[in-house]
Amino acid sequence: MSKIIKRVGVVVALAVLSGCAAAPANKQAMVVSPVSTVSAEQKGKFVVNTVTGGKATNPFWTSQVSNESFEAALKESLALSGLSVATGSAGKYKVDAELVSLKQPLFGLTFDVVSTVNYKVAGEGVEKVFPIVATGTATTSDAFVAITRLKIANEKSIQENIKAFIQQLSSSGLK
């Protein structure tokens, strides 16, 4: 009888743990809606070259932001803002993004995730680095489950980071 209870306990524990698995950041949740401050001279001049520093999510640990989802969100955000060139074009400026850090809380009711990204824009004799630090916040009203709340805070932090980059890029004078 005790063997059956132990086996049932193991099955229940596994079911609970599998329901708590961390999910990676979603690209669509990190995309920035169009920014109206982009000048006509900047439209279509930028292309995303490389994105580094992201991490794949381990389903048994915390949610992370992968290079692939960050790159896709950055590309779509630049396209929606009119800054990027058509697919396959060279573009006047290449954008490299390095996710330097993603500072995540371990526990709490409100999660503040701070992302630090260095964006390097280079082309036609110009090389400029835009170091951006942004915070994304998720509370229990966003998600009661902590793992989901952390994922949302990650997404909001990267979204705010991309938004700040586009705003700085539009006021940088690069044309």
DOTORKE-760547 format. One record per residue: z, x, y of N, C-alpha, C in turn; residue in three letters. Coordinates in steps of 0.2 Angstrom, whole numbers. Layout:
<rs>
+-------+-------+-------+-------+-------+-------+-------+-------+-------+------+
!   n.z !   n.x !   n.y !  ca.z !  ca.x !  ca.y !   c.z !   c.x !   c.y ! rest !
+-------+-------+-------+-------+-------+-------+-------+-------+-------+------+
!     Z !     X !     Y !     Z !     X !     Y !     Z !     X !     Y !  ALA !
...
+-------+-------+-------+-------+-------+-------+-------+-------+-------+------+
</rs>
This chain:
<rs>
+-------+-------+-------+-------+-------+-------+-------+-------+-------+------+
!   n.z !   n.x !   n.y !  ca.z !  ca.x !  ca.y !   c.z !   c.x !   c.y ! rest !
+-------+-------+-------+-------+-------+-------+-------+-------+-------+------+
!     0 !     4 !    -6 !     0 !     0 !     0 !     0 !     4 !     6 !  MET !
!     4 !    10 !     6 !     4 !    14 !    12 !    -2 !    18 !    14 !  SER !
!    -7 !    19 !     8 !   -13 !    22 !     9 !   -18 !    17 !    13 !  LYS !
!   -17 !    11 !    11 !   -21 !     6 !    14 !   -20 !     5 !    22 !  ILE !
!   -13 !     5 !    23 !   -11 !     5 !    30 !   -13 !    11 !    34 !  ILE !
!   -13 !    17 !    31 !   -15 !    23 !    34 !   -23 !    23 !    36 !  LYS !
!   -27 !    20 !    31 !   -34 !    20 !    32 !   -36 !    15 !    37 !  ARG !
!   -32 !     9 !    37 !   -33 !     4 !    42 !   -32 !     7 !    49 !  VAL !
!   -26 !    11 !    49 !   -24 !    14 !    56 !   -29 !    19 !    58 !  GLY !
!   -32 !    23 !    54 !   -38 !    28 !    56 !   -44 !    24 !    58 !  VAL !
!   -46 !    19 !    55 !   -52 !    15 !    57 !   -50 !    12 !    64 !  VAL !
!   -45 !     9 !    65 !   -43 !     6 !    71 !   -43 !    11 !    77 !  VAL !
!   -40 !    17 !    75 !   -40 !    22 !    80 !   -47 !    25 !    82 !  ALA !
!   -51 !    25 !    77 !   -58 !    27 !    78 !   -62 !    22 !    82 !  LEU !
!   -61 !    16 !    81 !   -64 !    11 !    85 !   -62 !    11 !    92 !  ALA !
!   -55 !    12 !    93 !   -53 !    12 !   100 !   -56 !    18 !   104 !  VAL !
!   -56 !    24 !   100 !   -59 !    30 !   103 !   -66 !    29 !   105 !  LEU !
!   -70 !    26 !   100 !   -77 !    26 !   101 !   -79 !    21 !   107 !  SER !
!   -74 !    16 !   108 !   -75 !    12 !   114 !   -73 !    15 !   121 !  GLY !
!   -70 !    21 !   121 !   -68 !    25 !   127 !   -73 !    30 !   128 !  CYS !
!   -78 !    31 !   125 !   -82 !    37 !   126 !   -85 !    37 !   133 !  ALA !
!   -86 !    43 !   135 !   -88 !    44 !   142 !   -96 !    43 !   142 !  ALA !
!   -98 !    41 !   148 !  -105 !    40 !   148 !  -108 !    44 !   154 !  ALA !
!  -114 !    47 !   154 !  -116 !    51 !   159 !  -118 !    47 !   165 !  PRO !
!  -118 !    51 !   171 !  -120 !    47 !   177 !  -127 !    44 !   177 !  ALA !
!  -128 !    39 !   179 !  -135 !    35 !   179 !  -139 !    37 !   185 !  ASN !
!  -145 !    39 !   184 !  -150 !    41 !   189 !  -150 !    35 !   195 !  LYS !
!  -152 !    29 !   193 !  -153 !    24 !   197 !  -147 !    23 !   202 !  GLN !
!  -141 !    24 !   200 !  -135 !    23 !   204 !  -134 !    29 !   209 !  ALA !
!  -138 !    34 !   208 !  -137 !    40 !   213 !  -143 !    40 !   218 !  MET !
!  -148 !    36 !   217 !  -154 !    36 !   222 !  -151 !    33 !   228 !  VAL !
!  -154 !    36 !   234 !  -152 !    34 !   241 !  -158 !    29 !   243 !  VAL !
!  -156 !    24 !   246 !  -161 !    19 !   249 !  -164 !    23 !   255 !  SER !
!  -170 !    21 !   257 !  -174 !    24 !   262 !  -170 !    26 !   269 !  PRO !
!  -171 !    32 !   271 !  -167 !    34 !   278 !  -172 !    33 !   283 !  VAL !
!  -171 !    30 !   289 !  -176 !    28 !   294 !  -176 !    34 !   299 !  SER !
!  -172 !    39 !   298 !  -172 !    44 !   303 !  -178 !    50 !   302 !  THR !
!  -182 !    49 !   297 !  -187 !    54 !   295 !  -192 !    53 !   300 !  VAL !
!  -194 !    59 !   303 !  -200 !    59 !   307 !  -207 !    59 !   304 !  SER !
!  -212 !    57 !   307 !  -219 !    56 !   305 !  -221 !    63 !   303 !  ALA !
!  -219 !    69 !   306 !  -221 !    75 !   305 !  -219 !    78 !   298 !  GLU !
!  -213 !    75 !   296 !  -210 !    77 !   290 !  -212 !    74 !   284 !  GLN !
!  -215 !    68 !   284 !  -217 !    64 !   279 !  -222 !    68 !   274 !  LYS !
!  -220 !    68 !   268 !  -225 !    71 !   263 !  -225 !    78 !   262 !  GLY !
!  -220 !    82 !   265 !  -220 !    89 !   266 !  -216 !    92 !   260 !  LYS !
!  -212 !    89 !   257 !  -207 !    92 !   252 !  -208 !    90 !   245 !  PHE !
!  -206 !    95 !   241 !  -207 !    94 !   234 !  -201 !    97 !   230 !  VAL !
!  -198 !    93 !   225 !  -192 !    96 !   222 !  -195 !   101 !   217 !  VAL !
!  -192 !   107 !   217 !  -194 !   113 !   213 !  -189 !   113 !   207 !  ASN !
!  -183 !   115 !   208 !  -178 !   116 !   203 !  -172 !   113 !   204 !  THR !
!  -168 !   110 !   199 !  -161 !   108 !   200 !  -157 !   111 !   195 !  VAL !
!  -152 !   114 !   197 !  -147 !   118 !   192 !  -140 !   116 !   193 !  THR !
!  -136 !   118 !   188 !  -129 !   117 !   189 !  -126 !   111 !   186 !  GLY !
!  -130 !   106 !   184 !  -127 !   100 !   181 !  -125 !   102 !   174 !  GLY !
!  -121 !    97 !   171 !  -119 !    97 !   164 !  -120 !    91 !   160 !  LYS !
!  -122 !    92 !   154 !  -122 !    86 !   150 !  -115 !    83 !   149 !  ALA !
!  -115 !    76 !   148 !  -109 !    73 !   146 !  -107 !    74 !   139 !  THR !
!  -101 !    76 !   138 !   -98 !    76 !   131 !   -95 !    69 !   130 !  ASN !
!   -97 !    65 !   125 !   -95 !    58 !   125 !   -87 !    58 !   123 !  PRO !
!   -84 !    63 !   121 !   -77 !    63 !   120 !   -73 !    66 !   126 !  PHE !
!   -76 !    68 !   131 !   -73 !    70 !   137 !   -74 !    66 !   143 !  TRP !
!   -76 !    69 !   149 !   -77 !    66 !   155 !   -84 !    65 !   157 !  THR !
!   -86 !    60 !   161 !   -93 !    59 !   163 !   -95 !    65 !   167 !  SER !
!  -101 !    67 !   167 !  -104 !    73 !   171 !  -110 !    70 !   174 !  GLN !
!  -113 !    75 !   178 !  -120 !    74 !   180 !  -125 !    79 !   178 !  VAL !
!  -130 !    77 !   174 !  -134 !    82 !   171 !  -140 !    84 !   176 !  SER !
!  -143 !    89 !   175 !  -148 !    92 !   179 !  -154 !    87 !   179 !  ASN !
!  -155 !    84 !   174 !  -161 !    79 !   173 !  -160 !    73 !   177 !  GLU !
!  -154 !    70 !   177 !  -152 !    64 !   181 !  -152 !    65 !   188 !  SER !
!  -149 !    71 !   190 !  -148 !    73 !   197 !  -155 !    74 !   200 !  PHE !
!  -160 !    78 !   196 !  -166 !    79 !   198 !  -170 !    73 !   199 !  GLU !
!  -170 !    68 !   195 !  -174 !    62 !   195 !  -171 !    58 !   201 !  ALA !
!  -165 !    58 !   203 !  -162 !    54 !   208 !  -164 !    57 !   215 !  ALA !
!  -164 !    64 !   215 !  -166 !    68 !   221 !  -174 !    66 !   222 !  LEU !
!  -178 !    67 !   217 !  -185 !    65 !   218 !  -186 !    58 !   221 !  LYS !
!  -183 !    54 !   217 !  -184 !    47 !   219 !  -182 !    45 !   227 !  GLU !
!  -176 !    48 !   228 !  -173 !    47 !   235 !  -178 !    50 !   240 !  SER !
!  -181 !    56 !   239 !  -185 !    59 !   244 !  -192 !    55 !   244 !  LEU !
!  -194 !    52 !   239 !  -200 !    48 !   239 !  -199 !    42 !   243 !  ALA !
!  -193 !    39 !   242 !  -192 !    32 !   245 !  -191 !    34 !   253 !  LEU !
!  -189 !    40 !   255 !  -188 !    41 !   262 !  -195 !    44 !   265 !  SER !
!  -200 !    45 !   260 !  -206 !    47 !   263 !  -207 !    54 !   264 !  GLY !
!  -202 !    58 !   262 !  -202 !    65 !   263 !  -206 !    69 !   257 !  LEU !
!  -206 !    66 !   251 !  -209 !    70 !   246 !  -217 !    69 !   246 !  SER !
!  -220 !    74 !   243 !  -228 !    73 !   242 !  -229 !    69 !   235 !  VAL !
!  -235 !    67 !   235 !  -238 !    64 !   229 !  -237 !    69 !   223 !  ALA !
!  -235 !    66 !   217 !  -235 !    69 !   211 !  -241 !    74 !   209 !  THR !
!  -239 !    80 !   208 !  -244 !    85 !   206 !  -247 !    89 !   213 !  GLY !
!  -245 !    87 !   219 !  -246 !    91 !   225 !  -241 !    97 !   225 !  SER !
!  -244 !   102 !   229 !  -240 !   108 !   230 !  -234 !   106 !   235 !  ALA !
!  -236 !   103 !   241 !  -231 !   102 !   246 !  -230 !   108 !   250 !  GLY !
!  -228 !   107 !   256 !  -227 !   112 !   261 !  -221 !   116 !   260 !  LYS !
!  -215 !   112 !   258 !  -209 !   115 !   257 !  -206 !   114 !   250 !  TYR !
!  -203 !   119 !   246 !  -200 !   117 !   240 !  -193 !   117 !   241 !  LYS !
!  -190 !   112 !   237 !  -183 !   111 !   237 !  -180 !   113 !   231 !  VAL !
!  -175 !   117 !   231 !  -171 !   119 !   225 !  -164 !   116 !   227 !  ASP !
!  -161 !   113 !   222 !  -154 !   111 !   222 !  -149 !   114 !   217 !  ALA !
!  -144 !   116 !   219 !  -139 !   119 !   214 !  -132 !   115 !   215 !  GLU !
!  -131 !   112 !   210 !  -124 !   108 !   210 !  -119 !   113 !   208 !  LEU !
!  -115 !   115 !   214 !  -111 !   121 !   214 !  -104 !   118 !   210 !  VAL !
!  -102 !   112 !   212 !   -96 !   110 !   209 !   -96 !   102 !   209 !  SER !
!   -92 !    99 !   205 !   -91 !    92 !   204 !   -83 !    92 !   203 !  LEU !
!   -79 !    91 !   208 !   -72 !    91 !   207 !   -70 !    84 !   206 !  LYS !
!   -67 !    83 !   200 !   -65 !    76 !   197 !   -57 !    76 !   196 !  GLN !
!   -54 !    70 !   198 !   -47 !    69 !   196 !   -46 !    68 !   189 !  PRO !
!   -40 !    70 !   187 !   -38 !    69 !   180 !   -36 !    62 !   178 !  LEU !
!   -32 !    59 !   183 !   -30 !    52 !   182 !   -29 !    49 !   189 !  PHE !
!   -27 !    43 !   189 !   -26 !    39 !   196 !   -29 !    32 !   196 !  GLY !
!   -28 !    28 !   200 !   -31 !    22 !   201 !   -37 !    22 !   206 !  LEU !
!   -37 !    27 !   210 !   -43 !    28 !   215 !   -45 !    35 !   213 !  THR !
!   -52 !    36 !   211 !   -55 !    42 !   209 !   -59 !    44 !   215 !  PHE !
!   -58 !    50 !   218 !   -62 !    53 !   223 !   -65 !    59 !   220 !  ASP !
!   -71 !    59 !   219 !   -75 !    65 !   216 !   -79 !    68 !   222 !  VAL !
!   -78 !    75 !   222 !   -81 !    79 !   228 !   -87 !    83 !   225 !  VAL !
!   -93 !    82 !   227 !   -98 !    86 !   225 !  -100 !    91 !   230 !  SER !
!  -102 !    97 !   228 !  -104 !   102 !   232 !  -111 !   105 !   230 !  THR !
!  -116 !   104 !   234 !  -123 !   106 !   232 !  -126 !   110 !   237 !  VAL !
!  -129 !   116 !   235 !  -133 !   120 !   240 !  -140 !   118 !   239 !  ASN !
!  -143 !   115 !   244 !  -150 !   114 !   244 !  -154 !   120 !   248 !  TYR !
!  -159 !   123 !   244 !  -163 !   128 !   248 !  -170 !   125 !   249 !  LYS !
!  -172 !   125 !   255 !  -179 !   123 !   257 !  -183 !   129 !   259 !  VAL !
!  -188 !   130 !   255 !  -192 !   136 !   257 !  -200 !   135 !   257 !  ALA !
!  -203 !   138 !   261 !  -210 !   138 !   262 !  -213 !   140 !   268 !  GLY !
!  -219 !   143 !   269 !  -222 !   145 !   275 !  -218 !   149 !   279 !  GLU !
!  -215 !   154 !   276 !  -211 !   159 !   280 !  -204 !   156 !   282 !  GLY !
!  -202 !   151 !   279 !  -196 !   148 !   281 !  -191 !   147 !   275 !  VAL !
!  -185 !   149 !   275 !  -180 !   148 !   270 !  -174 !   146 !   273 !  GLU !
!  -172 !   140 !   272 !  -166 !   137 !   275 !  -161 !   134 !   269 !  LYS !
!  -155 !   136 !   270 !  -150 !   133 !   265 !  -146 !   127 !   268 !  VAL !
!  -145 !   122 !   265 !  -141 !   116 !   267 !  -135 !   115 !   262 !  PHE !
!  -129 !   118 !   264 !  -123 !   117 !   259 !  -120 !   110 !   261 !  PRO !
!  -120 !   106 !   256 !  -118 !    99 !   257 !  -112 !    98 !   253 !  ILE !
!  -107 !    95 !   256 !  -101 !    93 !   252 !  -100 !    85 !   253 !  VAL !
!   -99 !    81 !   248 !   -99 !    74 !   249 !   -94 !    71 !   244 !  ALA !
!   -91 !    66 !   246 !   -86 !    62 !   242 !   -88 !    55 !   240 !  THR !
!   -87 !    54 !   233 !   -88 !    47 !   231 !   -82 !    44 !   228 !  GLY !
!   -80 !    38 !   230 !   -74 !    35 !   228 !   -75 !    29 !   224 !  THR !
!   -71 !    28 !   219 !   -71 !    22 !   215 !   -64 !    20 !   213 !  ALA !
!   -63 !    14 !   214 !   -56 !    11 !   213 !   -56 !     6 !   207 !  THR !
!   -50 !     3 !   206 !   -50 !    -2 !   200 !   -54 !    -8 !   202 !  THR !
!   -56 !    -9 !   208 !   -60 !   -15 !   209 !   -67 !   -13 !   207 !  SER !
!   -69 !    -7 !   207 !   -76 !    -5 !   204 !   -76 !    -5 !   196 !  ASP !
!   -70 !    -3 !   193 !   -70 !    -3 !   186 !   -63 !    -2 !   184 !  ALA !
!   -60 !    -6 !   180 !   -53 !    -5 !   178 !   -52 !     1 !   173 !  PHE !
!   -57 !     2 !   169 !   -57 !     7 !   164 !   -58 !    14 !   167 !  VAL !
!   -53 !    19 !   166 !   -54 !    25 !   170 !   -60 !    29 !   169 !  ALA !
!   -63 !    29 !   163 !   -69 !    33 !   161 !   -75 !    30 !   165 !  ILE !
!   -75 !    23 !   165 !   -80 !    20 !   169 !   -80 !    21 !   177 !  THR !
!   -73 !    21 !   179 !   -72 !    23 !   186 !   -74 !    30 !   188 !  ARG !
!   -73 !    35 !   184 !   -75 !    41 !   185 !   -82 !    42 !   185 !  LEU !
!   -86 !    39 !   181 !   -93 !    39 !   181 !   -96 !    36 !   188 !  LYS !
!   -93 !    30 !   190 !   -95 !    27 !   196 !   -94 !    32 !   202 !  ILE !
!   -88 !    35 !   202 !   -86 !    40 !   207 !   -91 !    46 !   207 !  ALA !
!   -93 !    48 !   201 !   -98 !    54 !   201 !  -105 !    52 !   204 !  ASN !
!  -107 !    46 !   202 !  -113 !    43 !   205 !  -113 !    42 !   213 !  GLU !
!  -108 !    39 !   215 !  -107 !    38 !   222 !  -107 !    45 !   226 !  LYS !
!  -103 !    50 !   223 !  -103 !    57 !   226 !  -110 !    60 !   227 !  SER !
!  -114 !    60 !   221 !  -120 !    63 !   222 !  -125 !    59 !   226 !  ILE !
!  -124 !    52 !   226 !  -128 !    48 !   231 !  -127 !    50 !   238 !  GLN !
!  -120 !    51 !   240 !  -118 !    53 !   247 !  -121 !    60 !   248 !  GLU !
!  -121 !    64 !   243 !  -123 !    71 !   244 !  -131 !    71 !   246 !  ASN !
!  -134 !    67 !   242 !  -142 !    67 !   243 !  -143 !    64 !   250 !  ILE !
!  -139 !    59 !   252 !  -140 !    55 !   258 !  -139 !    60 !   264 !  LYS !
!  -133 !    64 !   263 !  -132 !    69 !   269 !  -137 !    74 !   269 !  ALA !
!  -140 !    76 !   263 !  -145 !    81 !   263 !  -151 !    78 !   267 !  PHE !
!  -153 !    72 !   266 !  -159 !    69 !   269 !  -158 !    69 !   276 !  ILE !
!  -152 !    67 !   278 !  -150 !    66 !   285 !  -151 !    73 !   289 !  GLN !
!  -148 !    78 !   286 !  -148 !    85 !   289 !  -156 !    88 !   289 !  GLN !
!  -159 !    86 !   283 !  -166 !    88 !   283 !  -170 !    85 !   289 !  LEU !
!  -169 !    79 !   290 !  -173 !    75 !   295 !  -171 !    78 !   302 !  SER !
!  -165 !    81 !   303 !  -164 !    83 !   310 !  -164 !    91 !   310 !  SER !
!  -167 !    94 !   305 !  -167 !   101 !   305 !  -173 !   104 !   309 !  SER !
!  -178 !   100 !   310 !  -184 !   103 !   314 !  -189 !   106 !   309 !  GLY !
!  -188 !   105 !   303 !  -194 !   107 !   298 !  -199 !   102 !   298 !  LEU !
!  -205 !   104 !   300 !  -211 !   100 !   300 !  -217 !   102 !   296 !  LYS !
+-------+-------+-------+-------+-------+-------+-------+-------+-------+------+
</rs>
